[in-house]
């Protein structure tokens, strides 16, 4: 009887080990799939950033940024992206980099935003 119990314990131990290895392997495969999906998503973002450069260059400003020149209608206000501070237009619209709606701000507000975020202003 003692040998039967010992054999049963070994058999149960074997099945538990196989079960644990199977669960661990499945969990690892799921993690790898999730990582691959994230990588695909990130590569789509990178490709998205390579949009038509003429559209980007129209309102994506390079330093030093001349706010008075951007204010074509002379109303003392411009539209600025609150995430990409150097995206500034005299007309309402969306940021070509992130897609956010541009916010209307005074020239002084735009200048403060730019300077406080490390941009050089004329």
Secondary structure, DSSP 8 states (H G I E B T S, - for coil): -HHHHHHHHHHHHHHHHHHHHHHHHHHHHHHHHHHHHHHHHHHHHHHHTT--HHHHHHHB--SSB-HHHH-TT-SSEEEE-SSSTTBEESS--B-TTT--B-EEEEHHHHHHHHHHTT--B-
